[in-house]
C-alpha cells in the first residue's frame, strides 16, 4: 500500500477485493470460460492478447458474472423485460475481469483496452471501504433521526400507523460484515444469504442494521422499522459486488428493499462515488429495479480528506468522457439504474450537506450523515455495544432504507387491493418536495429532500383515497371471486351526453346498469365514459382514467390492448359516490370496424396510482390483478339483439357471437373454455371452433359429436343452452389468437325478453377472462 493509499484509507489488496480492470466487450462477443480466455481473444480477433501481455505482463482473465447464469439468468431477464418496458437487457456474458500484478498501471491498461474495436468500455474497479465518514462528529445521545420533521423522518409517527413499523416487509443488506447475534438484532434471525462475514467490518454492518431494524425491546435502541418480517445479508467481502447483487436478486421479490452499502473509487482516483458508476454494477442494479426490487444506494463519501471537492454528479465523467450521472433531460449519456441515490446532511435542522457528501440532480434523498445513535460491534463480535457517532452516506442510506420499508409496510397494510409500491413509485414518494423536508435555504448544492413519514402517511398512504372501478354490479372494491369482465363502469355511446353525471352517475336510474354499452359505429366519432368510486378516507383529485380497446376475447392481456385515450376527473369524493368522467373521444379514423369491442380501464392519481400495463405482462401479476387490483377493470359485456343474423347465410337461424380465445403472452399454457348459458327453454347453442382446436380436443378425448365444415376449416359442437359446458384443458400456444363463434338461437316467442350467455377461459381452475353477451329485444338498449 503506497502512502497515498494509507492517507485515504484505501484498501489493502490482502484484505479487500484486489483492484482490477473490467472490460465490457460489445454485445454478442462470447468467450468460453472453460478454456484459455486469452487465447480465445487472439483466436477470435477480439484484440491482441499477446501484445497486451507484452505491455502489461502477468494479466489473467475471468468472467464477472458467475453466480447466476444460463437459463436462470435468461428467466430473470425475460421477467424483467415483461415487468418494465423501459428495461434494455445487458449482455452479462460480455463482462470480464482483467486481474493484474499490484504494480500495474491499471488506468493505462483500461485505456489500452478501450482502443480495441471489440471493446465497448473498460474501467478500473477499485472497491472503496464501507461508505462511512470517519471524521470526529459531534455526538447526540438520542436517536433524533426518528423525531418529527424537520429534525428527522418522523418514524415515531409511522409506528402509530398500520404497517408503519415494517410489519410484513423484507430487507437485504449488501456490504462486508455484521454481528448478527447482537442483542438488539438477534430476534430477527438474520440470514447470511451469500459470501463471507468479515470480522473486520462487523461494526459497520451492525450499525446499519441497528439504524434500520433494531428490535423494539427493553434494551438499547429501536430501529426505524423494528417489526420487519425477514432480514437477509449478502457480503461482497473477497467476492464481487455484481455477484453479491445477483445473490440478493435471487432471494427477493417485487417491492422488497435491497440496500447497497458500498462505494468505489472513480476513474482510479481518490474520489469515492456510487457503485453504479461501474458498468457491471449498474447493469446488475438495473436488472434488480426492473424486477421490481427497490434499491437504496449510497452516493459515496467523496475524498474524506477535507481538501479535494466532493463528487458533483452533474459534472462527473468516465474515462471515456461520458456524463453518466448527470440527470439532465438534455443529457443523452445519463443512464438511470432506477435506484434511490442518497447523500448525507447535518443532523441539526435546517440541514446542510456535509463537506464530503455528493450532490447533483442524480441525488434523490438526503438524511443524517452524522451523530447517528445505533448499535456498535467490533472484530470480536461484541453483542452489546452502542454508539452515538455512526455517520457518512452509510448512515444516511440506512435511514432512507428504513423510510422505504415503513412506506411499503403502510402501503400494503392500508391499501392491500392496490398492491406493493414499485421502485419508481417509491422513488417518487421519497423524493417528493411535497412530502419531504427541504434542506437549508443556505444550501447551494442539490441534495433533494429528507422524507417526512408523517406527511407521506397522511397525504399518500393514510387519510388517502382508495379509488376503484367495478368489475361487476355489486363490486365493492375488495378482492373477489365474482365476474371479472362485466364492468358497468366503462362503456361506449354513439352521442355525447349533455350531463354525464346526471345521466349515468350516483342517483340516476342507470347507476347500476351493466347494459350501457353500444355497438361502435364507423363514419363518426364515438364516446367512452368511465365511472369511478372512492372508498377511501379523502377525496381524490386529478384522477386519470385511461381506456384501451381490444378485440372481443376470453383472455385480454396487454399485448391485445390499443390505447383509446385518457380523461381527468377533477375530483372523486370519498363515500362511494359514483362519479362519471367526461367523454373520451374515440375518433372515427381510429375505429377499426363497426361492432363490439372489449374495453380496459385503468384509474389512479398520485395518491392511489394505477398499475402500469407492463406489470400485467407477467402472467402471475395478470392473474393476481384480475381480481385483486381495484384500479383496473375489463368490460367484455356485449349487448346484442336476440334475433338471428338475417344477412349471414352461414347462420340463417342463429345469432352469431364472435370472439377469440388467446394464449398467454409469455408461453404456452394449459387452459380450458367453458360456456355458461342462461337461455330460455327451447333455445339452442353451438360453439364453432377452428379445426386445430377441435383436433386438440380430440387428442385429449374431449370432443363430442361435431359438425365439420372442411371448406371453412371449422367444427361446431352443441352446448347446453341453460347450463355449463366445459371443454377441458388443452395447450393454448403463447400469443395464439384462435377465432370462435358462439351460435345462439332464441325461440320467436321468447324474443321479447333479455337473456345472457358467456364464455370464460380457465387456468388451473381459475377464471382468467370471460366474454358475456346480453341478448335482448330489438332497440332495447338504454
Long-range contacts (C-beta under 8 A, 24 or more apart in sequence): 4-270, 7-305, 8-270, 8-303, 8-304, 8-305, 9-129, 9-134, 9-304, 10-126, 10-128, 10-129, 10-265, 11-127, 11-128, 11-129, 13-102, 15-200, 16-127, 16-129, 16-237, 17-125, 17-127, 17-236, 17-238, 17-239, 17-240, 18-99, 18-102, 19-106, 19-124, 19-125, 19-126, 19-127, 19-268, 20-97, 20-98, 20-99, 20-100, 20-106, 20-124, 20-125, 21-97, 21-98, 21-100, 21-106, 21-109, 21-110, 21-113, 21-122, 21-123, 21-124, 21-125, 22-64, 22-95, 22-96, 22-97, 22-98, 22-122, 22-123, 22-124, 22-125, 22-278, 22-279, 22-280, 23-95, 23-96, 23-98, 23-110, 23-113, 23-119, 23-121, 23-122, 24-94, 24-95, 24-119, 24-120, 24-121, 24-122, 24-279, 24-280, 25-94, 25-96, 25-118, 25-119, 25-120, 26-94, 26-118, 26-119, 26-120, 27-91, 27-94, 27-120, 28-91, 28-94, 29-94, 29-118, 30-93, 31-61, 31-63, 31-93, 31-96, 33-62, 33-63, 37-61, 37-62, 37-96, 45-118, 46-116, 46-118, 47-113, 47-116, 47-117, 47-118, 47-119, 52-112, 52-113, 55-112, 56-100, 56-104, 56-105, 56-108, 56-109, 56-112, 57-101, 58-100, 58-101, 58-104, 59-98, 59-99, 59-100, 59-104, 59-109, 60-98, 60-99, 61-96, 61-97, 61-98, 61-99, 62-96, 62-97, 62-99, 63-93, 63-95, 63-96, 63-97, 64-92, 64-95, 64-96, 64-97, 64-240, 64-242, 64-243, 64-280, 65-92, 65-93, 65-95, 65-242, 65-243, 65-246, 65-280, 65-284, 66-243, 67-194, 67-243, 67-246, 67-247, 67-250, 68-246, 68-249, 68-250, 69-93, 72-250, 76-249, 76-287, 76-291, 77-287, 78-666, 79-291, 79-618, 80-287, 80-290, 80-291, 81-290, 82-614, 82-617, 82-618, 82-665, 82-666, 83-254, 83-290, 83-291, 83-292, 83-614, 83-615, 83-617, 83-618, 83-621, 84-289, 84-290, 84-291, 84-292, 84-614, 85-612, 85-614, 87-286, 87-287, 87-290, 89-287, 90-283, 90-286, 90-287, 92-283, 94-120, 95-242, 95-279, 95-280, 95-283, 97-125, 97-240, 98-122, 106-268, 107-267, 107-268, 107-319, 110-268, 110-319, 111-319, 114-319, 114-320, 121-279, 121-318, 121-320, 122-319, 123-267, 123-278, 123-279, 123-318, 123-319, 124-265, 124-267, 124-268, 124-319, 125-264, 125-278, 125-280, 126-264, 126-265, 126-268, 127-236, 127-241, 127-262, 127-264, 127-265, 128-262, 128-263, 128-264, 128-265, 128-272, 128-300, 128-301, 129-263, 130-175, 130-176, 130-201, 130-204, 130-205, 130-261, 130-262, 130-263, 130-394, 131-261, 131-262, 131-263, 131-272, 131-298, 131-300, 131-301, 131-392, 131-393, 131-394, 131-397, 132-204, 132-301, 132-390, 132-391, 132-392, 132-394, 132-395, 133-301, 133-304, 133-344, 133-354, 133-356, 133-369, 133-370, 133-391, 133-392, 133-393, 134-304, 134-391, 134-392, 135-304, 135-356, 135-391, 136-389, 137-370, 137-371, 137-389, 137-391, 138-347, 138-370, 138-371, 139-371, 139-388, 139-389, 140-347, 140-371, 140-373, 140-388, 141-373, 141-388, 142-373, 143-221, 143-222, 143-372, 143-373, 143-374, 144-347, 144-368, 144-371, 144-373, 145-211, 145-224, 145-347, 145-367, 145-368, 145-372, 145-399, 146-222, 146-224, 148-454, 149-437, 149-450, 149-452, 149-454, 149-455, 150-349, 150-350, 150-351, 150-437, 151-349, 152-368, 153-224, 153-367, 153-399, 153-402, 153-403, 153-450, 153-451, 153-452, 153-453, 154-452, 154-453, 154-454, 155-224, 155-225, 155-402, 155-403, 155-406, 155-453, 157-453, 157-454, 157-457, 158-224, 158-406, 158-410, 158-453, 158-454, 158-457, 161-410, 161-414, 161-457, 161-461, 161-462, 162-410, 162-413, 162-414, 163-406, 163-408, 163-409, 163-410, 163-411, 163-412, 163-413, 163-414, 164-406, 164-409, 164-410, 164-453, 164-457, 165-216, 165-225, 165-226, 165-227, 165-406, 165-409, 166-213, 166-224, 166-225, 166-226, 166-227, 166-228, 166-229, 166-402, 166-405, 166-406, 166-409, 167-227, 167-228, 167-229, 167-409, 167-413, 168-229, 168-409, 168-412, 168-413, 169-225, 169-228, 169-229, 169-256, 169-257, 169-405, 169-408, 169-409, 169-412, 170-228, 170-229, 170-230, 170-231, 170-232, 170-252, 170-253, 170-256, 170-257, 171-212, 171-213, 171-228, 171-230, 171-231, 171-232, 171-256, 171-257, 171-258, 171-259, 171-401, 171-405, 172-231, 172-232, 172-233, 172-234, 172-248, 172-251, 172-252, 172-256, 172-257, 172-258, 172-259, 173-205, 173-208, 173-209, 173-212, 173-231, 173-232, 173-233, 173-234, 173-259, 173-261, 173-401, 174-233, 174-234, 174-235, 174-236, 174-241, 174-244, 174-245, 174-248, 174-258, 174-259, 174-260, 174-261, 174-262, 175-201, 175-204, 175-205, 175-208, 175-233, 175-235, 175-236, 175-261, 175-262, 176-200, 176-201, 176-204, 176-205, 176-235, 176-236, 176-237, 177-201, 177-202, 177-204, 177-205, 177-235, 177-237, 178-202, 178-205, 178-206, 178-208, 178-209, 178-233, 178-377, 179-203, 179-205, 179-206, 179-377, 179-381, 179-382, 179-383, 180-233, 181-381, 181-383, 182-206, 182-210, 182-375, 182-377, 182-382, 182-383, 182-384, 182-385, 183-219, 183-220, 183-383, 183-384, 184-210, 184-214, 184-215, 184-217, 184-219, 184-220, 184-221, 184-375, 185-209, 185-210, 185-213, 185-214, 185-215, 185-375, 186-215, 186-383, 187-215, 187-217, 188-213, 188-215, 188-228, 188-230, 188-231, 190-231, 190-232, 190-233, 191-230, 191-231, 191-232, 191-233, 192-232, 192-233, 192-234, 192-235, 193-232, 193-233, 193-234, 193-247, 193-248, 193-251, 194-234, 194-235, 194-239, 194-243, 194-244, 194-247, 194-248, 195-234, 195-235, 195-236, 195-237, 195-238, 195-239, 195-244, 195-247, 196-235, 196-237, 196-238, 196-239, 197-233, 197-235, 197-237, 198-235, 198-237, 198-238, 199-379, 199-380, 199-381, 200-379, 201-237, 202-377, 202-378, 202-379, 202-381, 202-382, 203-376, 203-377, 203-378, 203-379, 204-261, 204-394, 205-233, 205-261, 206-375, 206-376, 206-377, 206-385, 207-372, 207-374, 207-375, 207-376, 207-377, 207-387, 207-390, 207-394, 207-395, 207-398, 208-259, 208-261, 208-374, 208-394, 208-395, 208-397, 208-398, 209-233, 209-375, 209-398, 210-374, 210-375, 211-372, 211-374, 211-390, 211-395, 211-398, 211-399, 211-402, 212-259, 212-398, 212-401, 212-402, 212-405, 213-402, 214-374, 214-375, 220-375, 220-384, 220-386, 221-373, 221-374, 221-375, 221-386, 223-402, 224-399, 224-402, 224-403, 224-405, 224-406, 225-402, 225-405, 225-406, 225-409, 227-409, 228-405, 236-262, 241-275, 241-280, 241-281, 241-284, 242-280, 242-281, 242-283, 242-284, 245-281, 245-284, 245-285, 245-288, 246-284, 248-288, 248-293, 249-284, 249-287, 249-288, 249-291, 249-293, 252-288, 252-291, 252-293, 253-292, 253-293, 254-291, 254-292, 254-293, 254-420, 254-422, 255-292, 255-293, 255-294, 255-408, 255-412, 255-419, 255-420, 255-421, 255-422, 256-293, 256-294, 257-293, 257-294, 257-295, 257-296, 257-401, 257-404, 257-405, 257-408, 258-288, 258-293, 258-294, 258-295, 258-296, 259-296, 259-397, 259-398, 259-401, 260-285, 260-295, 260-296, 260-297, 260-298, 260-339, 260-397, 261-298, 261-394, 261-397, 261-398, 262-298, 263-298, 263-300, 263-301, 263-393, 264-300, 266-300, 266-311, 266-316, 267-318, 267-319, 270-303, 270-305, 270-308, 271-300, 271-302, 271-303, 271-308, 271-311, 272-300, 272-301, 272-302, 272-303, 272-304, 272-311, 273-299, 273-300, 273-302, 273-311, 273-313, 273-316, 273-325, 273-358, 274-298, 274-299, 274-300, 274-325, 274-341, 274-358, 276-337, 276-339, 277-316, 277-318, 277-324, 277-325, 282-324, 282-335, 282-337, 285-337, 285-338, 285-339, 286-335, 286-337, 286-338, 288-338, 289-337, 289-338, 289-339, 289-423, 289-424, 290-338, 292-420, 292-422, 292-423, 293-423, 294-340, 294-404, 294-408, 294-421, 294-423, 294-426, 295-337, 295-338, 295-339, 295-340, 295-423, 296-339, 296-340, 296-342, 296-397, 296-400, 296-401, 296-404, 297-337, 297-339, 297-340, 297-341, 297-342, 297-397, 298-342, 298-393, 298-394, 298-396, 298-397, 299-341, 299-342, 299-343, 299-344, 299-357, 299-358, 299-363, 299-393, 300-358, 300-393, 301-344, 301-356, 301-357, 301-392, 301-393, 302-355, 302-356, 302-357, 302-358, 303-356, 304-356, 306-355, 306-356, 310-355, 310-356, 310-357, 310-358, 310-359, 311-358, 311-359, 311-360, 312-358, 312-359, 312-360, 312-445, 313-358, 313-359, 313-360, 313-361, 313-362, 313-363, 314-360, 314-361, 314-362, 314-446, 315-360, 316-360, 325-360, 325-362, 326-360, 326-361, 326-362, 327-360, 327-361, 327-362, 328-361, 334-362, 338-423, 338-424, 338-427, 339-423, 340-364, 340-365, 340-400, 340-404, 340-423, 340-426, 340-427, 340-430, 340-431, 341-365, 342-366, 342-367, 342-393, 342-396, 342-397, 342-400, 343-369, 343-393, 343-396, 343-447, 343-448, 344-368, 344-369, 344-370, 344-391, 344-392, 344-393, 344-395, 344-396, 345-369, 345-396, 345-439, 345-447, 345-450, 346-370, 347-371, 347-372, 349-437, 349-440, 350-439, 350-440, 350-441, 350-442, 350-443, 351-437, 351-439, 351-440, 351-443, 351-450, 352-439, 352-440, 352-442, 352-443, 353-439, 353-443, 353-445, 353-447, 356-392, 357-393, 357-396, 357-447, 358-393, 359-445, 359-446, 359-447, 360-445, 360-446, 361-446, 363-446, 363-447, 363-448, 364-427, 364-430, 364-431, 364-448, 365-396, 365-400, 365-403, 365-430, 365-431, 365-436, 365-448, 365-449, 365-450, 365-451, 366-396, 366-439, 366-447, 366-448, 366-449, 366-450, 367-395, 367-396, 367-397, 367-399, 367-400, 367-403, 367-450, 368-395, 368-396, 368-399, 369-393, 369-395, 369-396, 370-395, 372-398, 372-399, 374-398, 400-430, 400-451, 403-430, 403-451, 403-453, 404-430, 406-453, 407-451, 407-453, 407-456, 407-460, 407-461, 410-456, 410-457, 410-461, 410-462, 411-461, 414-461, 414-462, 414-464, 415-461, 415-464, 415-466, 415-608, 416-479, 417-466, 417-468, 417-477, 417-478, 417-479, 417-628, 417-629, 417-630, 418-466, 418-608, 418-609, 418-629, 418-630, 418-631, 419-611, 419-624, 419-625, 419-628, 419-629, 422-612, 422-615, 425-609, 429-456, 429-460, 430-456, 434-459, 435-459, 435-460, 459-607, 460-606, 460-607, 462-537, 463-536, 463-537, 463-538, 464-536, 464-537, 464-538, 464-607, 464-608, 465-534, 465-536, 465-537, 465-538, 465-539, 465-540, 465-572, 465-574, 465-605, 465-607, 465-608, 466-534, 466-535, 466-536, 466-537, 466-608, 466-630, 467-532, 467-533, 467-534, 467-536, 467-540, 467-543, 467-572, 467-603, 467-604, 467-605, 467-608, 467-630, 467-631, 468-532, 468-533, 468-534, 468-535, 468-603, 468-630, 468-631, 469-530, 469-531, 469-532, 469-533, 469-545, 469-601, 469-603, 469-630, 469-631, 469-632, 469-633, 470-531, 470-533, 470-633, 471-627, 471-633, 471-634, 472-514, 473-512, 473-513, 473-514, 475-630, 476-535, 477-533, 477-535, 477-630, 478-630, 479-627, 479-628, 480-627, 481-627, 483-770, 483-772, 484-626, 484-627, 484-634, 484-767, 484-768, 484-769, 484-770, 485-556, 485-598, 485-634, 485-635, 485-636, 485-637, 485-769, 485-770, 485-771, 485-772, 486-514, 486-635, 486-636, 486-637, 486-770, 486-772, 487-514, 487-601, 487-633, 487-634, 487-635, 487-637, 488-512, 488-513, 488-514, 488-516, 488-531, 488-635, 488-637, 489-530, 489-531, 489-532, 489-601, 489-633, 489-635, 490-528, 490-529, 490-530, 490-531, 490-547, 490-599, 490-600, 490-601, 490-633, 490-635, 491-516, 491-517, 491-518, 491-528, 491-529, 491-599, 491-635, 492-517, 492-518, 492-520, 492-526, 492-527, 492-528, 492-586, 492-597, 492-599, 493-518, 493-526, 493-527, 493-528, 493-529, 493-583, 494-518, 494-521, 494-524, 494-526, 494-527, 495-527, 496-527, 496-583, 497-527, 497-529, 497-583, 500-529, 500-580, 500-581, 500-582, 500-583, 501-579, 501-580, 503-580, 504-529, 504-531, 504-580, 505-531, 505-578, 505-579, 505-580, 506-577, 506-578, 506-579, 510-782, 511-578, 513-782, 514-637, 514-774, 515-637, 515-639, 515-774, 515-776, 515-781, 515-782, 516-782, 517-596, 517-635, 517-637, 517-638, 517-639, 518-639, 518-781, 519-594, 519-595, 519-596, 520-586, 520-591, 520-593, 520-594, 520-595, 520-596, 520-597, 521-591, 521-594, 522-588, 522-591, 522-593, 522-594, 523-588, 524-588, 525-585, 525-586, 525-587, 525-588, 526-585, 526-586, 526-588, 526-591, 527-583, 527-584, 527-585, 527-586, 528-564, 528-565, 528-583, 528-584, 528-586, 528-599, 529-580, 529-581, 529-583, 529-584, 530-567, 530-569, 530-580, 530-581, 530-584, 530-601, 530-603, 531-578, 531-579, 531-580, 531-581, 532-569, 532-572, 532-578, 532-579, 532-581, 532-603, 533-572, 533-576, 533-577, 533-578, 533-579, 534-572, 534-573, 534-574, 534-575, 534-576, 534-577, 534-579, 535-574, 535-576, 536-574, 536-608, 537-574, 538-574, 538-607, 539-571, 539-572, 539-573, 539-574, 540-569, 540-571, 540-572, 540-574, 540-605, 540-607, 540-608, 541-570, 541-571, 541-605, 542-568, 542-570, 542-605, 542-606, 543-568, 543-569, 543-571, 543-572, 543-603, 543-604, 543-605, 544-568, 544-569, 544-603, 544-604, 544-605, 544-610, 545-569, 545-581, 545-584, 545-601, 545-602, 545-603, 546-601, 546-602, 546-603, 546-610, 547-584, 547-599, 547-600, 547-601, 548-599, 548-600, 548-601, 548-613, 549-586, 549-597, 549-598, 549-599, 549-600, 550-597, 550-598, 550-599, 550-600, 551-597, 551-598, 551-659, 551-660, 552-596, 552-597, 552-598, 552-636, 552-638, 552-658, 552-659, 552-660, 552-771, 553-598, 553-636, 553-659, 553-660, 553-661, 553-662, 553-769, 553-771, 554-636, 554-659, 554-660, 554-661, 554-662, 554-673, 554-759, 554-760, 554-761, 554-769, 554-770, 554-771, 555-661, 555-662, 555-663, 555-664, 555-671, 555-761, 555-768, 555-769, 556-598, 556-600, 556-634, 556-636, 556-662, 556-769, 557-616, 557-617, 557-622, 557-662, 557-664, 557-665, 558-613, 558-614, 558-616, 558-617, 558-665, 559-617, 559-665, 559-735, 560-598, 560-662, 561-600, 561-613, 564-590, 564-599, 596-638, 596-640, 598-634, 598-635, 598-636, 598-771, 599-634, 599-635, 600-632, 600-633, 600-634, 600-635, 601-632, 601-633, 601-635, 602-631, 602-632, 603-631, 603-632, 604-631, 617-665, 617-666, 618-666, 619-664, 619-665, 619-666, 619-669, 622-768, 623-763, 623-766, 623-768, 626-768, 626-769, 634-769, 636-769, 636-770, 636-771, 636-772, 637-772, 637-773, 637-774, 638-771, 638-772, 638-773, 638-774, 639-773, 639-774, 639-776, 639-781, 640-773, 640-774, 640-775, 640-776, 641-775, 641-776, 641-777, 641-778, 642-744, 642-746, 642-750, 642-751, 642-754, 642-755, 642-775, 642-776, 642-777, 643-746, 643-751, 643-778, 644-745, 650-712, 651-741, 651-743, 653-745, 654-684, 654-686, 654-743, 654-744, 654-745, 655-743, 655-744, 655-745, 655-746, 655-775, 656-741, 656-742, 656-743, 657-741, 657-742, 657-743, 657-744, 657-757, 657-771, 657-773, 658-739, 658-740, 658-741, 659-739, 659-740, 659-741, 659-742, 659-759, 659-771, 660-737, 660-738, 660-739, 660-740, 661-693, 661-732, 661-738, 661-740, 661-759, 661-761, 662-732, 662-735, 662-736, 662-737, 662-738, 663-732, 663-733, 663-734, 663-735, 663-736, 663-737, 664-732, 664-734, 664-735, 664-763, 665-734, 665-735, 666-734, 667-734, 668-731, 668-732, 668-733, 668-734, 669-731, 669-732, 669-734, 669-763, 670-729, 670-730, 670-731, 670-732, 670-763, 671-729, 671-730, 671-732, 671-761, 671-762, 671-763, 671-768, 672-726, 672-727, 672-728, 672-729, 672-730, 672-761, 672-762, 673-726, 673-727, 673-740, 673-759, 673-760, 673-761, 673-762, 674-724, 674-725, 674-726, 674-727, 674-759, 674-760, 674-761, 674-762, 675-719, 675-720, 675-724, 675-725, 675-727, 675-742, 675-757, 675-758, 675-759, 676-723, 676-724, 676-725, 676-757, 676-758, 676-759, 676-760, 677-719, 677-720, 677-721, 677-722, 677-723, 677-724, 677-725, 677-757, 678-722, 678-755, 678-756, 678-757, 679-721, 679-722, 679-744, 679-746, 679-755, 679-757, 679-775, 680-722, 680-746, 680-747, 680-750, 680-753, 680-755, 681-722, 682-747, 682-750, 683-721, 683-722, 683-744, 683-745, 683-746, 683-747, 683-750, 683-755, 684-718, 684-721, 684-744, 684-745, 685-718, 685-719, 685-720, 685-721, 685-742, 685-743, 685-744, 685-745, 685-757, 686-716, 686-717, 686-718, 686-719, 686-742, 686-743, 687-716, 687-717, 687-719, 687-725, 687-727, 687-740, 687-741, 687-742, 687-743, 687-759, 688-714, 688-715, 688-716, 688-740, 688-741, 688-742, 688-743, 689-714, 689-715, 689-716, 689-717, 689-738, 689-740, 690-714, 690-715, 690-738, 690-739, 690-740, 691-715, 692-738, 693-730, 693-738, 693-740, 696-730, 696-731, 697-727, 697-728, 697-730, 699-730, 700-728, 700-729, 700-730, 702-727, 702-728, 702-730, 716-743, 721-757, 729-762, 742-773, 744-773, 744-775, 746-775, 751-777, 752-777, 753-777, 754-780
